[in-house]
């Protein structure tokens, strides 16, 4: 007997994750702006009304997404502001609102970098946020101060952050500063190294990893792991540009040893991306197989990715689904929406609804 597995939305699949979304400050807009100043980050304000449909949609479907939350939490201080409250009306005295939602990106001096009226999809919101960071680039102004001889710790830390946010090289400047033997506390040294460690194939990165317990105490485990992933990704990108398999393996080895969570997920998903770039199908399938074994919850996403590559990968999918995990069995109870049907043998005799990527 055959069973039908329904695969939903082949072009827009999302692996179920424990999304945290954007962390909004629970304070007034003035205090949020003060925090933005002290954190040296722009302020993002969602100016909304309780009755606004698009506002509710963004709150439910956009702000809750893991990728959106990760980017905004790392780069902005975030505030949801009900414009029909006293604090909202006070805010509107300086920042006029004509429709809901209105999204404000405000710099640390209180100046509007960008103002957008109307609801946004996740991809559009992320694109706007990245444009804002580039627009808010003050690294050229700081470069003049640096060339003028300014070298105090607070300035140098902000300068490195500004260069990194703008996607500009910072390694040489960071190394030159540290080689000048500045008078720093141990905590200052670790925080500086942490901010400057943008690539995995550097001594700065090795210095951070060598003292990861101390670094985690200072910046938190989540921030530490995100930094490790970003640095390893940068080195992987460099390995692709220079066609260097050795550099690629170095990045993977360092991610294995350095990450305190999701090391297997990072390794095998990175291998899949790398091998897809170089059209190495067998290596890609091997990495996908390893990821399925280590992380069963990725099977739905992997099934779709493999089907998009070739129908020949169905054998691999069938092997994964022969003994469905408890999580996969739960998915099987969902009501399917049919877009593509694949017939497979028992024991998978129930429809599976694959969720969006």
Secondary structure, 3 states (H helix, E strand, C coil): CEEEEEECCCCCCCCCCCCCCCCEECCCHHHHHHHHHHHCCEEEEEEECCCCHHHHHHHHHCCCCHHHHHHHHHHEEEEEEECCCHHHHHHHCCCCCCCCCEEEEECCCCCEEEEEECCCCHHHHHHHHHHHHHHCCCHHHHHHHHHCCCCCHHHHHHHHHHHHHCCCCCHHHHHHHHHCCCCCCHHHHHHHHHHHCCCCCCHHHHHHHHCHHHHHHHHCHHHHHHHHHHHHHHHHHHHHHCCCHHHHHHHHHHHHHHCCCCHHHHHHHHHHHHHHHCCCHHHHHHHHHHHHHHCHHHHHHHHHHHHHHCHHHHHHHHHHHCCCCHHHHHHHCCCCCCCEEEEEECCCCCCCCCCCC
